[in-house]
């Protein structure tokens, strides 16, 4: 049976209403994590009032 380890990374969004983030930075993060053996298994957004995105949370896993 495979054992897994998990890692979460939070990316704060910008903009008056939130929801804006630097796509090249996000791509670099995803590529760097993949190079270290991490697989993205989920992405979540945290909302403030009126559904505005404040943060993105990426969840990664890899075999232990």
C-alpha positions in Angstrom: 0.0 0.0 0.0 1.3 3.4 -0.9 1.8 6.0 1.8 1.4 9.7 0.8 2.6 13.0 2.1 0.6 16.1 1.4 1.5 19.8 1.1 -0.6 22.9 0.9 0.5 26.2 -0.7 -1.6 29.4 -0.3 -1.4 32.1 -2.9 -2.8 35.5 -1.9 -4.7 37.2 -4.7 -4.5 41.0 -5.4 -6.9 43.5 -6.9 -9.6 45.6 -5.4 -12.0 42.7 -5.3 -9.3 40.1 -5.2 -9.1 37.2 -7.6 -6.0 38.5 -9.5 -2.7 36.6 -9.3 0.5 36.4 -11.2 0.0 33.5 -13.7 3.8 33.2 -14.5 4.5 32.9 -10.8 1.8 30.3 -10.4 3.1 28.3 -13.4 6.7 28.5 -11.9 5.4 27.2 -8.6 3.5 24.3 -10.2 6.5 23.4 -12.4 8.9 23.6 -9.4 6.6 21.4 -7.3 6.2 18.9 -10.1 10.0 18.7 -10.5 10.2 17.8 -6.8 7.7 14.9 -7.3 4.6 16.7 -6.0 1.3 16.2 -7.9 -1.4 18.8 -7.8 -4.6 17.1 -6.5 -6.8 20.0 -5.7 -7.1 23.8 -5.9 -9.4 25.7 -3.7 -10.4 29.3 -3.3 -11.1 31.1 -0.1 -13.9 33.7 -0.4 -14.6 36.9 1.5 -18.0 38.5 1.4 -19.9 38.6 -1.9 -17.9 35.7 -3.3 -14.6 37.6 -3.8 -11.6 35.3 -3.9 -9.0 36.2 -1.3 -6.6 33.3 -1.6 -6.0 30.2 -3.8 -4.9 27.1 -2.0 -3.1 24.3 -3.9 -3.0 20.8 -2.5 -0.2 18.5 -3.6 0.7 14.9 -2.8 3.6 12.6 -3.4 4.6 9.1 -2.3 6.4 9.0 1.1 
